[in-house]
Amino acid sequence: MGSEVPLRVMVVDDDKPACAATTGMLESLGYRADCETDSLSALKVFSENPGEFDLAIIEPMLSNLMGLDLAVRFRHIRPGFPVLIYAGYADESIIGRIEAEGLGLVAFKPFKTNELAAAIRDRLSGSEQRPVLH
């Protein structure tokens, strides 16, 4: 990456091992990654410094504040902010809400590092295509 500042990604997942694994993958790809295991804490961190992050990767099924609601709040704070929803499972109601909110792509766990890299590239390129199920 040379002298470029690495992109900063916030991962929000209340499953600590999954959050740590995703953060590790991101770091191996050259990103700066922050793991937040509490959605309200993630909202506080983001709202205090919304310009510090380039992307958020959010699990939709979180305690306290659901992941899709968190993603919507991030976008109210910073319109157009890129969010990648990643889930172990998403039924049609979740997929429908993702589409209705314009949240874009979904990555399904477990995934490989190269699959995560491709999903991030698609999301950062502004792709709003229908989520692709694995």
N, C-alpha and C positions, 0 to 999 in steps of 0.2 A: 504494500500500500504506500510505501514511501513516506512522504511527510504529510499525507492526507490524514485528517482526523477520522477515526473509524466511526461508522454509524452506531448510534446508541439505541438499543432495543429494550423495552420493558416487557418482561414475561410475567403474566399474572396467572397463577395456578395454585390452588390451596393444597394440592398434592405435592409436598415438598420434594420427594425424589424426582417426580416428573419435571418440576420447575428447575431443579438443579441439573437434570440431564439436558433439558432444552437450552439452558444457559451455557452449559459446557459445549454443546454443539455450536451455538452462536459464536462463542469465543474461538472455537477451532476454525470458524469461517472468517475470523478477523473483526467481528463486531464487538462493541462494548455491550455487555448484557447485565441487566438488573433483574433479580428474581424477587417478586413480591408474592407472598402467600396469603395476604389478606386484601380483599378488594377495596375496603375503606382506606387502608393504608396506601394502596396503589393510587387511589383517587386523590388523596392528600398530596402525595409526592408529585404526581402529574400536575395537579392544579397549581402548585407552588412554582413549578418550573416547566411549563408546557413546551417551551422551545428547546429544552435539553434532549428531547427524544425524537427519533426519526421514525419509529414504528412501535406498535404494541402488539404482542401476541397474547391472546386472552382465551382462557378456558371458559366456555359458556356456563358451566354448572359450578358456580362459586357460592359459598355461604356469605351471609350479610347482604352484599349487593351482587346480583347475578351478573355474569360476564357480559351479556349483551347490553344490559343497562349501563354497565361500566363503559363499554365501548361507545355507546351513545353519548354519555357524559363527556368522555374524552373529546368527542367530535363537537360538542357544544362549546367546550372550552377552546378548542382549536379546530375550526371547521376544515374538513378535508383531511384530517389527520389519518394516516394509513393504519389500519388495524387488520390483523390476521387472526381469525378465530381458529383455534385448534382444539379438537375434541376427540375423546375416545368413541363417542357416539353422538349422533345428531338426528333426531327424527324430523319429519317433514314440517312440523310446526316451528322448530328451531331454524331449519333451512329457510322457511318462508319469512321468518322475522329477520334473518340476516339479509335476505334479498330486499325486504321492505324498508329496512333501515339503510340500505346501500353500503353495507359493511364489507361486501366483496367476498374474498376467497376463504375457504375452509381447508385446513390440513387435518388429516385424521391420524391420531396416535395409534400405534407407534409408527414412526416414520424414520427414514434414514436421513443422515446429514445432507446428502445431495438433494433429497426431496424437499427438505426444509429450505435449503438454499434457493431452489427453483420457485417455491411458493413465495419467498420473500422478494425475489427478483420480480415476479409477476405483480405482487402487491405494490411494491415501490414504483413500478412502471405505470401505476394508475389503473391497472386492470380491474374492471368491475364485473367480470364475467361470472356466470352462475358457478357456484361452488362445485368442484369436481370431487366426487366421492371415491375413496380408495377401497 
